[in-house]
Amino acid sequence: MKKILKSIIVLLMGSLIGLSSACTSSFEKDNTDETGFPDDKQDLDFNKYGLKLLIVQKGIYFNYNWGAGLNWPFQVMQNLGADMFAGYFHDAKDNFFMHNSTYNLNDSWTSANWINTYGYIMPAIYTSEELTETENYPSFLGITKILKVATMHRIADQYGPLVYSNFGSKTGSDPESLKDAYDHFFEDLEEGIQLIQDFVAKNPGIESYYKFDILTATRTYDEWLRFANSLRLRLAMRISDVDSAKAAEMVQKCIDSKIDFLEPETHLISVSTVGSGYNNPLGEINKAWNEAYINASMESFLVGFNDPRLPKYFEKATGSGEGKYLFDIKGTYKGIRQGINVSHGNYSGHSKSTITQSTNAILMTPAEVYFLLAEAALKGYVTTGSARAFYEEGVKASFMQWGVGNQSDAYLESKATPADFKDALDSRFDAKAMTDITPKWDEADTNERKLERIITQKWIACYPEGVEAWSEQRRTGYPKLFKVYENNSNGTIDTDVMIRRIPFPAALQSDNPDQYNKLLELLGGPNNGGTRLWWQQRR
């Protein structure tokens, strides 16, 4: 086992081993510790096939312990990056204001997602693919394919070109373009769906993956099929502005497949904390470290809309701390603007997230599916429902998910608009609302205005999953977020255009120059946060 894993990683990219040799040197040991089953027990009850997939499920919303502890990897992999860039969160500690917040990107933070995913999660996926295919366990192979896409499209959507279909190849682990990667994502989803469907047809009522499933609400193959079809819809809409024909084809495939999508009150794709050994890392960052506060952009929309989900998402400000407030914030919802670069921690009395260590880590919701269908209808890919109907069902599904379903009808009639932002400590950081969009649908609006409304509500509904929210904000330009107050990117990131991507690890340039140069060639621009990704063509 150790020799196999070592060869995979070395073939993938020796540079990553140089970046994280201390992590990968104990890879097999950590896997054994994590699953709790020695090799001679792993053949029992499908353990041999399912335990690797537990690692993968814990590695999507990353909180897999490879020997260096939990929670902090997620903070640098996502919370100080995508979660903040999406307009969801901001840390209140002074030593974090000067880096990613001002676009002075910290390479050790921005490299972490790439390093940890390739160092620990993709090897587990590769091993699972090899094992389940060789030993003919089609349903487990099907789930592996779905998890592979669920994991790696997040890497692709943050960095751009990546190693995907060639991972572990004996002829080399060559990168591929984002366009090619998306083609392979669709192929793997189709294969995963077919494998599970064939297994279910031959083995009705058998749920052999049940005890390893910590992602679906019902722990059934049916929900895995729904997840795969919903994920295919997500990726189809991601490329809709750059390859409309392919997007339309994939949306039609979703419909023609006869597989239903995720449904409200029944399905939810989230990493379960119940009996799984998984703790929500955002909850630890929030509750134990006091480092997950409402972003000023999120405050503007939720407060302006008088959104009933606001108290479900965030706590009211305590007004405590050492700062001298310009006005009383106690009992209100008060956020932090990105890029203010202050040298104090006086924002600690602001509004923190409600997410705890035991909150399931949300990855995909039925609400998102409705908003995807709303955009698909707006673009003419779907003719079985209107954009308005799907949009309103999306809002209702999100309200049901957060326990405020009885307030959705009134909200959908609201003409409230986002609020101006007032900084509680320094009026220099005040900002006017970026838009006057409302929750209420207006059929007379232009399609662009309708798209803004759809994506704004989709962004609110995706909370707290910042990777997907940030991907859609970069693709569409919606919602309209506050610009960074101070931009310290040395001209590599345009303040108005905003950050476009996460850079590849800087050490690749010296540790694996051939691969680094190939990645840049496929990216089509410099390795900085201002270079657009393939699907970011509309703005």
NORTA-V878150 format. One record per residue. N is the residue number from 1. SS is DSSP state (A for helix, B for strand, O for the rest). Layout:
# NORTA-V878150
((N & SS) (N & SS))
This chain:
# NORTA-V878150
((1 & O) (2 & A) (3 & A) (4 & A) (5 & A) (6 & A) (7 & A) (8 & A) (9 & A) (10 & A) (11 & A) (12 & A) (13 & O) (14 & A) (15 & A) (16 & A) (17 & A) (18 & A) (19 & A) (20 & O) (21 & A) (22 & A) (23 & A) (24 & A) (25 & O) (26 & O) (27 & A) (28 & A) (29 & A) (30 & A) (31 & A) (32 & A) (33 & A) (34 & A) (35 & A) (36 & O) (37 & O) (38 & O) (39 & A) (40 & A) (41 & A) (42 & O) (43 & O) (44 & A) (45 & A) (46 & A) (47 & A) (48 & A) (49 & A) (50 & A) (51 & A) (52 & A) (53 & A) (54 & A) (55 & A) (56 & A) (57 & A) (58 & A) (59 & A) (60 & A) (61 & O) (62 & O) (63 & O) (64 & O) (65 & O) (66 & O) (67 & O) (68 & O) (69 & O) (70 & O) (71 & O) (72 & A) (73 & A) (74 & A) (75 & A) (76 & A) (77 & A) (78 & A) (79 & A) (80 & O) (81 & O) (82 & A) (83 & A) (84 & A) (85 & A) (86 & O) (87 & O) (88 & O) (89 & B) (90 & B) (91 & O) (92 & O) (93 & O) (94 & A) (95 & A) (96 & A) (97 & O) (98 & O) (99 & O) (100 & A) (101 & A) (102 & A) (103 & O) (104 & O) (105 & O) (106 & O) (107 & A) (108 & A) (109 & A) (110 & A) (111 & O) (112 & A) (113 & A) (114 & A) (115 & A) (116 & A) (117 & A) (118 & A) (119 & A) (120 & A) (121 & A) (122 & A) (123 & A) (124 & A) (125 & A) (126 & A) (127 & A) (128 & A) (129 & A) (130 & A) (131 & A) (132 & A) (133 & A) (134 & A) (135 & O) (136 & O) (137 & O) (138 & A) (139 & A) (140 & A) (141 & A) (142 & A) (143 & A) (144 & A) (145 & A) (146 & A) (147 & A) (148 & A) (149 & A) (150 & A) (151 & A) (152 & A) (153 & A) (154 & A) (155 & A) (156 & A) (157 & A) (158 & A) (159 & A) (160 & O) (161 & O) (162 & B) (163 & O) (164 & O) (165 & O) (166 & O) (167 & O) (168 & O) (169 & O) (170 & O) (171 & O) (172 & O) (173 & O) (174 & O) (175 & O) (176 & B) (177 & O) (178 & A) (179 & A) (180 & A) (181 & A) (182 & A) (183 & A) (184 & A) (185 & A) (186 & A) (187 & A) (188 & A) (189 & A) (190 & A) (191 & A) (192 & A) (193 & A) (194 & A) (195 & A) (196 & A) (197 & A) (198 & A) (199 & A) (200 & A) (201 & A) (202 & A) (203 & O) (204 & O) (205 & O) (206 & O) (207 & O) (208 & O) (209 & O) (210 & A) (211 & A) (212 & A) (213 & O) (214 & O) (215 & O) (216 & O) (217 & O) (218 & O) (219 & O) (220 & O) (221 & A) (222 & A) (223 & A) (224 & A) (225 & A) (226 & A) (227 & A) (228 & A) (229 & A) (230 & A) (231 & A) (232 & A) (233 & A) (234 & A) (235 & A) (236 & A) (237 & A) (238 & A) (239 & O) (240 & O) (241 & O) (242 & O) (243 & O) (244 & A) (245 & A) (246 & A) (247 & A) (248 & A) (249 & A) (250 & A) (251 & A) (252 & A) (253 & A) (254 & A) (255 & A) (256 & A) (257 & O) (258 & O) (259 & O) (260 & O) (261 & O) (262 & O) (263 & O) (264 & O) (265 & O) (266 & O) (267 & O) (268 & O) (269 & B) (270 & B) (271 & B) (272 & O) (273 & O) (274 & O) (275 & O) (276 & O) (277 & O) (278 & O) (279 & O) (280 & O) (281 & A) (282 & A) (283 & A) (284 & A) (285 & A) (286 & A) (287 & A) (288 & A) (289 & O) (290 & O) (291 & O) (292 & O) (293 & B) (294 & B) (295 & B) (296 & A) (297 & A) (298 & A) (299 & A) (300 & A) (301 & A) (302 & A) (303 & A) (304 & A) (305 & O) (306 & O) (307 & O) (308 & O) (309 & O) (310 & A) (311 & A) (312 & A) (313 & A) (314 & B) (315 & O) (316 & O) (317 & O) (318 & O) (319 & O) (320 & O) (321 & O) (322 & O) (323 & O) (324 & O) (325 & O) (326 & O) (327 & O) (328 & O) (329 & O) (330 & O) (331 & O) (332 & O) (333 & O) (334 & O) (335 & O) (336 & B) (337 & O) (338 & O) (339 & O) (340 & O) (341 & O) (342 & O) (343 & O) (344 & O) (345 & O) (346 & O) (347 & O) (348 & O) (349 & O) (350 & O) (351 & O) (352 & B) (353 & B) (354 & O) (355 & O) (356 & O) (357 & O) (358 & O) (359 & O) (360 & O) (361 & B) (362 & B) (363 & B) (364 & B) (365 & O) (366 & A) (367 & A) (368 & A) (369 & A) (370 & A) (371 & A) (372 & A) (373 & A) (374 & A) (375 & A) (376 & A) (377 & A) (378 & A) (379 & O) (380 & O) (381 & O) (382 & O) (383 & O) (384 & O) (385 & O) (386 & O) (387 & A) (388 & A) (389 & A) (390 & A) (391 & A) (392 & A) (393 & A) (394 & A) (395 & A) (396 & A) (397 & A) (398 & A) (399 & A) (400 & A) (401 & A) (402 & O) (403 & O) (404 & O) (405 & A) (406 & A) (407 & A) (408 & A) (409 & A) (410 & A) (411 & A) (412 & O) (413 & O) (414 & O) (415 & O) (416 & O) (417 & O) (418 & O) (419 & O) (420 & O) (421 & B) (422 & O) (423 & O) (424 & O) (425 & O) (426 & O) (427 & A) (428 & A) (429 & A) (430 & O) (431 & B) (432 & O) (433 & O) (434 & O) (435 & O) (436 & O) (437 & O) (438 & O) (439 & O) (440 & O) (441 & O) (442 & O) (443 & O) (444 & O) (445 & O) (446 & O) (447 & A) (448 & A) (449 & A) (450 & A) (451 & A) (452 & A) (453 & A) (454 & A) (455 & A) (456 & A) (457 & A) (458 & A) (459 & A) (460 & A) (461 & A) (462 & A) (463 & O) (464 & O) (465 & O) (466 & A) (467 & A) (468 & A) (469 & A) (470 & A) (471 & A) (472 & A) (473 & A) (474 & A) (475 & A) (476 & A) (477 & O) (478 & O) (479 & O) (480 & O) (481 & O) (482 & O) (483 & O) (484 & O) (485 & O) (486 & O) (487 & O) (488 & O) (489 & O) (490 & O) (491 & O) (492 & O) (493 & O) (494 & O) (495 & O) (496 & O) (497 & O) (498 & O) (499 & O) (500 & O) (501 & O) (502 & O) (503 & O) (504 & O) (505 & O) (506 & O) (507 & O) (508 & A) (509 & A) (510 & A) (511 & A) (512 & O) (513 & A) (514 & A) (515 & A) (516 & A) (517 & A) (518 & A) (519 & A) (520 & A) (521 & A) (522 & A) (523 & A) (524 & O) (525 & O) (526 & O) (527 & O) (528 & O) (529 & O) (530 & O) (531 & O) (532 & O) (533 & O) (534 & O) (535 & O) (536 & O) (537 & O) (538 & O) (539 & O))
